[in-house]
Amino acid sequence: MLRNSISVLAIEYGNRSPLFRALYELHEGDARLPTGWKAVQGVPAWWERHVSNGRDNTGRIYARFLAAERCWVVLVSHKAEQPRDLAWIKKLDPDASVGP
């Protein structure tokens, strides 16, 4: 989990079930993208999914598969933070394991 994802899901998501289901789908897919995910515009290799945060459908999960490590890196956030989140993931080194 990248950045403040753990804090966001622990504090700001009233119902975490949809989030955990989406994360489990990534795990089960093993590098294959499950249905319901779409490409992040302008950010190659990143995918996003809308999820309920327990109040509405403004939760967001951004994910990228790291082939060398055979794992997903994930950023959990909200729609309101999308411009900031996308600017941040654009700055990540596409060849790095984890971002700054």
C-alpha positions in Angstrom: 0.0 0.0 0.0 1.4 3.4 -1.0 1.4 6.7 0.7 -1.4 7.1 3.3 -3.6 4.2 2.0 -3.7 2.4 5.4 -4.8 5.6 7.2 -7.5 6.4 4.5 -9.0 2.9 4.7 -8.8 2.7 8.5 -10.2 6.1 9.2 -12.3 7.3 6.2 -13.9 4.1 4.9 -17.0 3.3 7.1 -17.5 0.0 5.3 -14.3 -1.7 4.1 -15.9 -4.7 2.5 -16.1 -3.4 -1.1 -12.5 -2.3 -0.8 -11.3 -5.6 0.5 -13.3 -7.4 -2.2 -11.5 -5.4 -4.9 -8.1 -6.0 -3.3 -8.9 -9.7 -3.2 -9.8 -9.7 -6.9 -6.4 -8.3 -7.6 -4.7 -10.9 -5.5 -6.7 -13.7 -7.2 -6.1 -12.4 -10.7 -2.3 -12.7 -10.3 -1.3 -10.0 -12.9 -4.6 -10.3 -14.8 -6.8 -7.4 -14.3 -10.3 -8.3 -12.9 -13.5 -6.9 -14.4 -14.6 -3.5 -13.1 -11.1 -1.9 -13.4 -10.2 0.6 -16.1 -6.9 2.2 -17.3 -5.9 5.5 -15.7 -5.9 8.1 -18.4 -2.4 9.5 -19.0 -0.7 7.2 -16.6 0.5 4.0 -18.3 0.4 0.7 -16.5 -1.9 2.1 -13.7 -5.5 0.9 -13.2 -8.4 2.3 -11.2 -11.6 1.2 -9.7 -14.4 3.0 -8.0 -15.5 1.5 -4.7 -18.0 2.4 -2.0 -16.5 3.9 1.1 -19.5 3.1 3.2 -21.4 6.3 2.4 -21.2 6.7 -1.3 -19.2 5.5 -4.4 -16.4 8.1 -4.2 -13.8 5.7 -3.0 -10.9 5.1 -5.4 -8.3 2.4 -5.7 -5.3 2.8 -8.0 -3.1 -0.2 -8.7 -0.1 -1.2 -10.8 1.4 -4.7 -11.2 5.1 -5.0 -10.6 6.2 -8.0 -12.7 9.6 -8.4 -11.2 8.2 -8.6 -7.7 5.0 -10.4 -8.9 2.8 -8.1 -6.7 0.5 -5.2 -7.0 1.2 -1.7 -5.5 -2.0 0.0 -4.4 -3.1 3.5 -3.5 -6.4 3.9 -1.7 -8.1 7.3 -1.8 -11.2 9.3 -2.7 -12.6 11.0 -5.8 -11.9 14.4 -4.3 -8.2 13.6 -4.1 -8.0 12.3 -7.7 -6.1 15.2 -9.3 -3.4 15.1 -6.5 -3.2 11.3 -6.6 -2.8 11.2 -10.4 -0.1 13.9 -10.3 1.7 11.9 -7.6 1.6 8.5 -9.4 2.7 10.2 -12.7 5.9 11.1 -10.9 6.7 7.6 -9.8 9.5 5.8 -11.6 7.8 3.2 -13.8 10.8 0.8 -13.2 11.0 1.3 -9.4 9.5 -1.2 -6.9 7.9 1.5 -4.8 7.4 5.2 -5.2 9.0 8.0 -3.2 
